Amino acid sequence: MGKTRLALERVRRGESRPDTVEVLECLGWALAAAGQARKAARLLALAEREREDMGIVLPPVDRPRHEGALEAVREALGEEGFAAAWAEGQSRDLETTVQGLPAELEEPPHPDPLPFHG
């Protein structure tokens, strides 16, 4: 994840809040593509809350990638799992999350459980 390290360096250098949110979204999209749905959902939820707080909408050029990531995450976690991860992400503190990202991203990926269909 070379791009992930580069993104984290940008955040650590104290980028502006909108830039930090953009990095979180990019990381969320990458995590969704890598099958780390729970982590992706939490980051995307935090980024959405921050965008709403700042009154900044997601640029139209990013919407297809964003929607695709959300769809993949929702499918991987199921509606209940998605809702729980999303709520957790929306309740996170931006600064604390950014500081904890290197450790969180270094954790070995845990495959998200498949929804039970019994």
SULTA-V809137 format. One record per residue. N is the residue number from 0. PSI is psi in radians with two decimals (* if undefined). Layout:
[[N,PSI] [N,PSI]]
//
This chain:
[[0,1.09] [1,-0.69] [2,-0.56] [3,-0.79] [4,-0.72] [5,-0.75] [6,-0.73] [7,-0.63] [8,-0.69] [9,-0.77] [10,-0.74] [11,-0.51] [12,-0.01] [13,0.70] [14,2.85] [15,2.81] [16,-0.83] [17,-0.67] [18,-0.68] [19,-0.75] [20,-0.72] [21,-0.72] [22,-0.74] [23,-0.70] [24,-0.80] [25,-0.72] [26,-0.71] [27,-0.75] [28,-0.74] [29,-0.73] [30,-0.67] [31,-0.77] [32,-0.50] [33,0.04] [34,0.25] [35,1.19] [36,-0.74] [37,-0.81] [38,-0.73] [39,-0.80] [40,-0.74] [41,-0.77] [42,-0.72] [43,-0.63] [44,-0.76] [45,-0.77] [46,-0.72] [47,-0.77] [48,-0.74] [49,-0.74] [50,-0.81] [51,-0.74] [52,-0.64] [53,-0.20] [54,0.55] [55,2.16] [56,2.70] [57,2.25] [58,2.48] [59,-0.60] [60,-0.46] [61,-0.20] [62,-0.75] [63,-0.74] [64,-0.74] [65,-0.85] [66,-0.69] [67,-0.73] [68,-0.78] [69,-0.71] [70,-0.78] [71,-0.74] [72,-0.79] [73,-0.72] [74,-0.73] [75,-0.65] [76,-0.31] [77,2.88] [78,-0.75] [79,-0.78] [80,-0.70] [81,-0.82] [82,-0.70] [83,-0.80] [84,-0.68] [85,-0.79] [86,-0.71] [87,-0.78] [88,-0.71] [89,-0.39] [90,-0.09] [91,2.68] [92,2.33] [93,-0.91] [94,-0.76] [95,-0.71] [96,-0.80] [97,-0.75] [98,-0.57] [99,-0.12] [100,-0.79] [101,-0.78] [102,-0.73] [103,-0.69] [104,-0.36] [105,-0.31] [106,2.45] [107,2.45] [108,2.30] [109,2.18] [110,2.35] [111,2.44] [112,2.51] [113,2.52] [114,2.46] [115,2.18] [116,1.42] [117,*]]
//
